[in-house]
Amino acid sequence: MEKNLLRYIWRHTRKQQVFVLSIVLISMVPYFLAFDLPKRIINGPIQGSGFETPDATARFMAFHYDIPFIGGSIGFAGLELDRMAMLMALSGVFLLLVIVNGLFKFYINTYKGRLGERLLRRIRYELVDRVLRFPPSYVKQVHSSEVSTMVKDEVEPFGGFTGDAFVQPAMLGGQAIAALCFIFLQSFWLGMIAGVMVGMQVGIIPKMRRRLITLGRQRQITARHLAGKVGEIVEGIGTIHAYDTSNYERADVAQRLGHIYKIRFDLYQWKFFVKFFNNFLSQLTPFLFYSIGGYFALRGSLDVGQLVAVINAYKDLPGPLKELIDWDQSRQDVQVKYEQVLEQFEPPQMLEPGLQALAVATVCGQGEALAAQNVTLLDGSGAKVAEALSVKIEAGQTVAFIDNHGNGAEMLAESFGRLVWPAAGKVTLGENDLLELPESVTGRRISYVSADGYFFHGSLKDNLVYGLKHAPTNSVHYSGKQAVHRRWEVREAQLADNCDFDLNADWIDRGSTSVLTGGPDDLKNSVIGALNAVQLTQDVIDMALHTIIDPAEYPDLTEKVVELRLALRDQLEKEGLSNLVVHFDPSRYNVEATVGENLLFGAMRPLEGAVVGVHESDHFFDALRSAGLLGLLYDMGVMIAENLVEIFAGLPADHPFFQQLEILTAEDVQAYQQILQRLKGRNRPAPGEKEQRAMIRLSFRYIEPRYRLGILTTSAMDELVRARDRFHEHLPLELRDRIERYDPHRYISAATLRENIVFGKLVNRNADAPAKFRRLAVRLSKEKGLHERLLALGLEFDIGSGGRRLTIVQRHKLNLARALARRSDFYVFNKPLPGLDRRAQEEIVKDVLAFLREQDNYPSIIWVLSNTSLSKMFDRVVVFDRGSVVADGSFETLGNENGIFKALVA
């Protein structure tokens, strides 16, 4: 990038700057005329110059011009007007000049803004383009939050300065020169006074403001570091809480804020002192004009009209001068910021743009090997991890890398993925140096996966097919207003030197999916196969099952869910498994559900802005009273409290019993114990409203088969069922509309998909009930074509920023599945599944190898293993020790040798 911001602006906006400068030059004509007109109005029609007699007239707009060289002349005799008419005519011309000058300013400022925004877009795009070309070693040194702050905030002033870079000094300088020349034409001495004052302002003020630039630079750097620290706190919030270092971080932030405060306070002090001095000089000149100009007027060497015109002209002189001085400060300020930004975005060894050029077609290689030739690798501190390392991976091989001591295998895998550049030697793909090949080759033919893969904010599907988005494959057809808007987008992108790729086009390369049969289902089969291989399919289904959907958006899906619900009930009866689930029945009490669930007998829709829950509202208890249930529920609550207090009173708060007791906590036990002691006191006082509601809330959470206190009798169950309709009738309309009653033949929109499918409660007494029900539900969902619909719905799950809504294990699996969903010649897996148990790792490695071996391109697989026993699944095993290869061969061969490998697998 250009080192000087002014040269950078001129290089990219030269044509537009010349155009707007010509407009500025033209605007100087009406601007100068506006200075002269007040003098003509005062000296002419107001003071009577040229109108000495009452019936005197003068010519308005008369002019004469002799044409040079060719001879002849042009002119206009003008309009003959009396004194009053001339006053009105000249005043009208003055108003017209005001409007014309305002329109010029409006057009110039609008054009400048457009010019600035276009260049700001160019700079931001170029900076992000450079981020995409940062070498891996440099990426590890920078703070992502600092880089994003620079792109978002620190370059913002460049856009505003772009329009002013050449136009502002030309326009302001022209206005100042016009005003100064006009003053000289009226009075030489007043012009000298104005010139001296202008010279002092232009000469002294910029020098005083240099300290402001230094302080501003310090403020910018400290603010950037603060942004980096805040980003670290957000990223490392889990570590901060885990190690109780939140107060240390507060102290760090407080110190940084104090430093910023000191800089800003010094900045404000000096800024306002400079402003005071500048204002003093500006106000000193009118004093000299009034005193010296008045002296000249009294002596008769200067008429009143000229003095008024001079004062009026000078009134417009300080403004342009001040803005011109501000422009110079702004120029120096943005130049400093530009240099600071440039320092961060010009690392050594940045990738050449040609390496990331768009390529639609995938370059295929037949039988080429991936090799490291005498490679020396350094870690982040510059220490040698591997030296003179040579390994060659032939096409179609499955190779296991194992580290004995050190991490040479991991670093070599990173060099295969171009995340580490060799300090010496080279990594080759076929005959070509890997670093010299474009990313359209390396980024498609080699799939690299490690444990720290990143996920972008969006759906699970977006991240799963991310590796297939190389280039737009099919363009979008626009029509009408959309077509006009798209053409405007393309033109503006080209003018700002941005790429004009259409983000709405189809970017998924369906010819690069792992399953490639040429059919329309290749992408779907690749995704499903990848999810199955990493054992993530059930997790995706569970994400769908815990989703609440709108039947209006998915009418066919909700119909199938109701069909599956009824089919499950019939199948459970046929197989004699009806005891697994207690279904919701309008005429029966569901013993596996809570008392509250049986009473509501429906799903609750959330209410935005609700202060308290439904069970806490006064309307709810009024409905219970109207339904005649207050006494029953209160008595149940008292008996539950008596039993639980008797059993759990005195136990410590961390006793494991409380972890299994969902109905109340250790704190609740103490609270209910106090309530019971008061109610059973000597005077047997009546329960207060707060105590009554506490007991009723306790009864709402009671389930007889789980707690087995013998409190919920058959008659109580029947009374609750009979009271359902009365209870709902007495609820206010607002609460009634929030409760969607259960209906076996209708989809419940307020419930999750899982709740709609089960439509009841699994029996707690049967430990195998969930597993048996799941197996049956999966089989029936596949038979009814619902399995893939649920999978598709689960793939729309929003995984959050960085995939934080997923568990760590799910993120590792998704990272691996993302690579499996696309076709590559080499798959490099660098310990992608840390933290998984031995059995799960073995199953996934086995399934992944089987999935990739089914591909017709027969890819090579390199897997850095943390579990050495898994190496038996690979054709070849390479053992590293302190960065050197100490063993290389098949599992059987190395196992028969008395070497390091035999000791590792023993």
Residue, then its C-alpha position, 0 to 999 in steps of 0.5 A: m500500500e502507498k505510504n502517504l495517505l494523500r498520494y493513496i487518495w490521489r491515485h485512486t480518486r484522481k479523476q473524481q478529484v479533478f472534477v470536483l475541484s473544477i466545480v469548486l473553481i466555478s463556485m468561487v465566482p458567485y462567492f466573490l460576487a456575494f462580497d461585493l454586492p452588500k457594498r453596492i446596496i449600501n452605497g447605491p440605493i440606501q445612501g443614494s449614490g447615483f440617485e441624487t434626485p427623487d426621479a433619478t434612475a440607474r441601469f440594472m445588470a448593464f455590462h459591455y465586453d470587447i472581444p479580443f483578437i476577432g474584434g466586436s463586442i457583446g453587452f446588455a444595456g440593462l434595465e432602467l430602475d428607480r431607487m426603490a426598485m434598484l434596492m429590491a433588485l439588488s437584494g433579490v440578486f443577493l438572495l439568489l447568490v446565497i441560494v447559488n452558493g448554498l447549492f454549490k456547497f450542497y453538491i460539493n459536500t454530497y460528492k465529497g461524502r460519496l467519494g469518501e465512503r467509496l474510498l473507505r470501502r476500498i481501504r476496508y476491503e483491502l485490509v481484510d484482503r490483507v488479513l486473508r493473506f497474512p502468513p500463519s506465523y504473523v496471525k498467531q502474534v496479532h489480537s483478532s479484536e485489535v485487527s477488527t477494531m482497526v478495520k472497523d473504527e480506526v480507518e473511519p476517519f480516512g473516509g471523511f478525510t478523502g473528500d476533503a483531501f484536495v477539495q477542502p484546501a482548494m475551496l477554503g483557500g479560495q474563499a480565504i483568498a477571495a475575501l482577503c483580495f476583496i479587503f485589499l481592494q477596499s483598503f490597503w491598510l485594512g488588507m495588511i492588518a487582515g494579512v498579518m493576522v491570517g499569517m499569525q494564525v496559519g503559522i502559529i496554530p499548526k505548530m501548537r497543534r503538533r502536540l495534539i497529534t502526538l497525544g492523539r496517537q498515544r490515545q489511539i494505541t492505548a484504546r486499541h490495546l484496551a479493545g484487545k484486552v476486552g476481547e481477551i476477557v470475552e474469549g477467556i471468560g471461562t478461564i477467568h471464572a475457573y481460576d478466580t482472576s476476575n478482580y485481577e482483570r478488573a485491576d488490569v482494565a482499571q489501570r488501562l482506563g486510568h492511562i487513557y484518562k490521563i492522555r485524554f485529559d492532557l489532550y483536552q487541556w491543550k486542545f482548548f488552550v489552542k482553541f482559546f488562542n485561535n479565538f483570541l486572534s480571530q476576535l482581535t482583528p475586528f477590534l482593529f477593523y473597528s478602531i483603525g477602519g473607523y478612524f479612516a472613515l472619520r477622516g474620509s479616506l474610507d466610506v461607510g459602505q467600504l468599511v461595512a463590506v470589509i467587516n462583512a468580508y472578514k466575517d467570512l474569513p476566520g471560518p475558512l481559515k479555522e477550517l483550513i487549520d483544522w484540515d491541516q491538523s486532520r491531515q497530519d492526524v489521519q496520516v499518523k493513523y494511516e501509518q499505524v494501520l499500515e504497520q499492522f497490515e504489512p507483515p513480511q512474507m505475505l501471500e501473493p494475491g495470485l495464490q488466492a485467485l478465484a478458480v471454479a474448476t478443481v485441479c485434480g492430481q493423479g498419483e502425486a505424493l505429498a512429501a517433506q524434504n529436509v524440512t526444519l520446523l520452528d515453534g512459536s518461540g523460534a525453537k527447532v521442533a524438527e530438523a532435516l525431516s523427510v517423509k513421503i506420503e504416496a497416493g492412496q496410503t493410510v498413515a498413522f503418525i505417532d510422537n514419542h517425545g516432542n511434537g514433530a508429528e503434529m508440526l509436520a501435519e501442520s506444515f502439510g496443512r500450510l499452517v506452518w511454513p518450513a524454516a528450511g527445506k520444503v513440502t511438496l505436492g508432486e513436483n511443486d513446492l506447496l507454498e508456491l501452489p495456489e489455494s485453489v489447489t492446496g485448499r481443495r486437494i488437502s483437507y486439514v483438521s485439528a482440534d482447534g478448528y473454528f466455526f463461523h456464526g450461523s447454522l450447523k449446515d452452513n459450517l458443515v458445507y463450508g469447505l465446499k464454498h470455493a467459488p460461485t457455481n450458479s448465478v442468481h437471476y434478478s429482475g425488476k428492482q432487484a436487477v437494478h439494485r444488483r447492477w448498482e452493487v456491481r458498479e459500486a464494487q468495481l469503482a471501489d476496487n472490491c470483488d463483485f461476487d454475488l453472495n446470494a449465488d450458489w457457492i456450494d461446489r457439488g462436484s467436490t462432495s465426498v460422495l460423487t455419483g452425479g446424482p442430485d443427492d450427492l450433497k445430502n449423502s455426503v453430509i449424512g455419511a460424514l455425520n454418521a462417520v463421526q457419530l454426530t447424527q443423533d446429536v443433530i436429531d436431538m437438536a431438532l427434537h428440542t426445537i419448537i416450530d411453527p406449524a404454519e411454516y412446517p405443515d407437512l412436518t407437523e402432520k408427519v409428527v402427529e402420524l408418528r405419535l399415533a403409530l408409536r402408540d399402536q406399535l407399543e401396544k402391539e409389541g407389549l411395551s405400553n408400560l414404557v410411556v404414560h400418554f396424555d389422555p383428556s379423561r385420565y390423570n397422568v401419574e408420571a407427570t406433575v400435579g401442575e402438568n396434569l392440571l394445566f394439561g397443555a403446553m405453555r407459550p412464553l409471554e414476552g415481558a412477563v414479570v412473573g410466571v403463570h404459577e406465581s400470578d394472582h389470576f392463577f390462584d384466583a382460578l384455583r379458588s374458583a375451581g375449588l382446588l385451593g384446599l386440596l392442593y394446600d393439604m397435599g402441599v402440607m403433607i408433602a412438606e411434613n414428609l420431606v422435612e422429616i426425611f431431609a431436615g438436618l442433612p448438609a446442603d451438599h448431600p447427594f440426596f438433594q441432587q436427586l430431589e427435584i421438588l425442593t432444595a436444601e434451602d427450601v427444606q429450611a424454609y418449609q420447616q419454619i412454616l410448619q413450626r409456625l402453623k403447628g404452634r400452640n395457637r394453630p394460626a391460620p396460614g397466611e397467603k404467602e404460606q398458602r401459596a408456598m404449599i400449593r407450589l410444592s404440590f404442583r411439583y409432586i409426582e407420586p411414582r417418583y416420591r412414593l409418599g402415598i399422598l396422591t390418592t385415586s380420588a384426588m386424581d379424579e378430582l383434578v381431572r374433573a376440575r381441569d375444564r373449570f380451572h381453564e374457564h376461570l383463567p383470564l383470557e391472557l393466561r388462557d391463550r398461553i396454554e395450548r391444551y393437549d390433543p392426541h390428534r393435533y400438533i402442539s405448537a408450544a411444545t418441542l418436537r420431542e414432546n409432540i412425538v412422545f405425547g406423554k411421560l416415560v415411565n421412571r420405574n423402567a430404566d430401559a424405557p428411554a432406550k427402548f422408546r428411542r429405538l422404536a421411534v428411530r425405526l418408525s421415523k425412518e419408515k415414515g420418511l421423517h428421519e431425514r426431515l428431522l436431520a435437516l431441521g437439526l442442521e438448521f440449528d444456530i451453533g452461535s459464535g465460534g460454535r459455543r452452543l455446541t459441547i466441546v466433543q460436538r465441536h470436535k466431531l463437527n470439525l472432522a465431519r466438515a472435512l469428510a463432507r468434501r472430496s480431497d486427495f489428502y486428509v490430514f487429521n492432527k489429533p482431531l478428537p482429544g478428550l474422547d474415551r478410548r472406545a469412542q475414538e476407536e469407533i470413529v477412526k474405524d468409521v472415518l477410514a471406512f467412509l473415505r476408503e469407499q471414495d472412488n478417488y482413493p485418498s491418502i489419509i494421514w492421522v496423528l494419533s494420541n492413542t497408539s493402539l489405533s495404529k493397527m488400522f493403518d497401512r503404515v506407521v511413522v514414529f517420531d522422536r524429538g522431531s526425527v523419524v525413528a521408525d517407519g513401516s507397517f504395524e506388524t513389522l514395527g511390532n516385531e521389532n524391539g524398538i520405540f514403537k513396541a514400547l509405545v503399544a505395549 
